[in-house]
């Protein structure tokens, strides 16, 4: 079979069962697809359904309609080249659960005000670079010690450690590319074992934020350029890349990558992305690549000396 439909349930439930699989299978057969034998990647959580004879977009749309409101994520894609050799991941609200700039603003009593601007920028309603400069300017004079306090509040998104460890164990290059700040990305890089990180630099003088960001700002164009550059450096086609993010500044790289995943994304991004994960955690990106449960590495699978 030259294509595969993957159904994914959230870890911990509700369970993906035979009724969901039957509904998806029937939907594909109604389009006169040839449907193969299901392969469970993890019982109750992820299953592959091989198929041929129809386009992946048709298959995904039909399965989605058949599953209705069930909290099941799904994607249809070619079988060949499914496992990716380059991961480019956004950080805020993707690899970590929140927005680090919003949390930093909380130290200045400005979280609600700044979070409102963040939400509009991430949904593509504001120019990203201008919105970043505006928000950082509001933090002028804040003690740099607040950066460390903010980092201690960061929570890693479930599945992120397994995603990086498993892809590294299978030879992929893993990059963290953020419109946020290197103070945070460098620490998250080391914590999870990314090979490299790229982000913006906050300007600090005399122990306080100046309210300025070093230029040029890493924005949507820079994220796309980073994806292309990392692939070119390693002589990889973009089809061999996996990109994941949630905001409007991630969309160009999501659309350029062989597998671009909008992860619990802002509405405008979810609507434009070919693949979206709304319910499951980041382990979903491994199921999408066809990794079975026994192939998934824990964070401790990495040799610390290789980081």
Residue pairs with C-beta under 8 A, 6 or more apart in sequence:
1 34
1 36
1 50
1 51
1 52
1 79
2 52
2 78
2 79
2 80
3 50
3 51
3 52
3 54
3 56
3 59
3 76
3 77
3 78
3 79
4 48
4 49
4 50
4 51
4 76
4 77
4 78
4 79
4 82
4 290
5 24
5 28
5 48
5 49
5 50
5 51
5 56
5 59
5 60
5 63
5 74
5 75
5 76
6 41
6 46
6 47
6 48
6 49
6 74
6 75
6 76
6 77
6 287
6 288
6 290
7 16
7 20
7 21
7 24
7 46
7 47
7 49
7 63
7 67
7 72
7 73
7 74
8 16
8 45
8 46
8 72
8 73
8 74
8 277
8 279
8 280
8 284
8 287
8 288
9 15
9 16
9 20
9 44
9 45
9 46
9 71
9 72
9 73
9 279
9 280
10 71
10 279
10 280
10 281
11 45
11 158
11 159
11 280
11 281
11 283
14 70
14 71
15 44
15 45
16 44
16 45
16 46
16 47
16 72
17 44
20 67
20 70
20 72
21 38
21 47
21 49
23 63
23 66
23 67
24 49
24 63
24 66
24 67
24 74
25 35
25 38
25 49
26 66
27 62
27 63
27 65
27 66
28 35
28 49
28 51
28 54
28 59
28 62
28 63
29 35
30 62
31 53
31 54
31 58
31 59
31 62
32 53
32 54
33 51
33 52
33 53
33 54
33 59
34 51
34 52
34 53
35 49
35 50
35 51
36 49
36 50
36 51
36 52
37 50
38 47
38 48
38 49
39 47
39 48
39 50
40 46
40 47
40 48
41 47
41 48
41 287
41 290
41 291
41 292
41 293
42 287
42 292
42 293
45 287
46 284
46 287
48 290
50 79
51 59
51 76
56 76
56 77
56 78
57 76
59 76
60 74
60 75
60 76
63 74
63 76
64 74
67 74
71 278
71 279
72 279
73 276
73 277
73 278
73 279
73 280
73 284
75 275
75 288
77 259
77 275
77 288
81 239
81 240
81 258
82 288
82 289
82 290
83 170
83 289
83 290
83 291
84 167
84 172
84 240
84 241
84 242
84 258
84 259
84 289
85 171
85 172
85 173
85 234
85 236
85 240
85 241
86 172
86 173
86 175
86 227
86 230
86 231
86 234
86 236
86 240
86 241
86 242
87 163
87 164
87 167
87 172
87 173
87 174
87 175
87 241
87 242
87 243
87 244
88 175
88 177
88 223
88 226
88 227
88 230
88 241
88 242
88 243
88 244
88 253
88 257
89 95
89 174
89 175
89 176
89 177
89 194
89 243
89 244
89 245
90 177
90 178
90 179
90 223
90 244
90 245
90 246
90 247
90 250
91 100
91 176
91 177
91 178
91 180
91 184
91 185
91 188
91 199
92 98
92 99
92 100
92 101
92 178
92 179
92 180
92 246
92 247
93 99
93 122
93 246
93 247
93 264
94 157
94 244
94 245
94 246
94 250
94 263
94 282
95 156
95 157
95 160
95 176
95 188
95 192
95 282
96 154
96 155
96 156
96 157
96 160
96 184
96 188
97 154
97 155
97 156
97 157
98 154
98 155
99 115
99 118
99 180
100 150
100 151
100 154
100 180
100 181
100 184
101 114
101 118
101 132
101 135
101 136
101 180
101 181
102 111
102 114
102 115
102 118
103 111
103 150
103 153
103 154
104 139
104 142
104 146
104 147
104 150
105 111
105 113
105 114
105 115
105 135
105 138
105 139
106 150
107 142
107 146
107 149
107 150
108 138
108 139
108 142
108 146
110 138
110 139
113 138
114 135
114 138
117 126
117 131
117 134
117 135
118 131
118 135
119 266
120 126
120 131
121 127
121 128
121 131
121 132
121 247
121 248
121 249
122 246
122 247
122 248
122 249
122 266
122 269
123 247
123 248
123 266
123 267
123 268
123 269
124 247
124 248
124 251
124 266
124 268
124 269
128 179
128 217
128 219
128 220
128 248
128 249
129 217
129 219
132 179
132 200
132 213
132 217
132 219
133 212
133 213
133 217
136 202
136 209
136 211
136 212
136 213
137 211
137 212
138 211
139 209
139 211
140 209
140 210
140 211
141 208
141 209
141 211
142 208
142 209
143 207
143 208
143 209
144 204
144 207
144 208
144 209
145 207
146 209
147 183
147 184
147 202
150 184
151 183
151 184
151 187
154 184
154 188
156 188
156 191
156 192
157 281
157 282
158 281
158 282
158 283
159 280
159 281
159 282
159 283
159 284
159 285
159 286
160 192
160 282
161 192
161 193
161 298
161 299
162 282
162 283
162 286
162 296
162 297
162 298
162 299
163 282
163 283
163 285
163 286
164 174
164 192
164 193
164 194
164 299
165 192
165 193
165 297
165 298
165 299
165 300
165 301
165 302
166 286
166 291
166 295
166 296
166 297
166 301
167 174
167 242
167 286
168 174
168 193
168 195
168 297
168 302
169 297
169 301
169 302
173 195
173 230
173 234
174 193
174 194
174 195
175 194
175 195
175 196
175 197
175 198
175 226
175 230
176 185
176 188
176 189
176 192
176 194
176 196
176 197
176 198
176 199
177 197
177 198
177 199
177 218
177 223
177 226
177 227
177 253
178 184
178 185
178 197
178 198
178 199
178 200
178 218
179 199
179 200
179 217
179 218
179 219
179 223
179 247
179 249
180 199
180 200
181 199
181 200
181 201
181 202
182 197
182 198
182 199
182 200
182 201
183 202
184 199
185 197
185 198
185 199
186 197
188 194
188 197
189 196
189 197
190 307
192 299
193 299
193 302
193 306
193 307
198 218
198 222
198 226
199 218
200 213
200 214
200 217
200 218
201 213
201 214
202 209
202 213
202 214
203 209
203 210
203 212
203 213
203 214
204 210
216 222
219 249
220 248
220 249
220 250
220 251
220 252
220 253
221 252
223 245
223 249
223 250
223 252
223 253
224 252
224 253
224 256
226 253
227 238
227 241
227 243
227 253
227 256
227 257
228 238
228 256
230 241
231 237
231 238
231 240
231 241
237 258
238 256
238 257
238 258
239 258
240 258
241 256
241 257
241 258
241 259
242 257
242 258
242 259
242 260
242 261
242 285
242 289
243 250
243 253
243 254
243 256
243 257
243 259
243 260
243 261
244 250
244 254
244 260
244 261
244 263
244 282
244 285
245 251
245 253
245 254
245 262
245 263
245 265
245 269
246 262
246 263
246 264
246 265
246 266
246 269
247 265
247 266
247 269
248 266
248 268
248 269
250 262
250 265
250 269
251 262
251 269
251 272
251 273
253 260
254 260
254 261
254 262
254 269
254 273
254 274
255 272
255 273
255 274
259 275
259 288
259 289
260 273
260 274
260 275
261 273
261 275
261 276
261 277
261 284
261 285
261 288
262 269
262 270
262 272
262 273
262 275
262 276
262 277
263 276
263 277
263 282
264 277
264 278
265 273
265 276
270 276
270 278
275 288
277 284
277 285
280 287
283 296
286 296
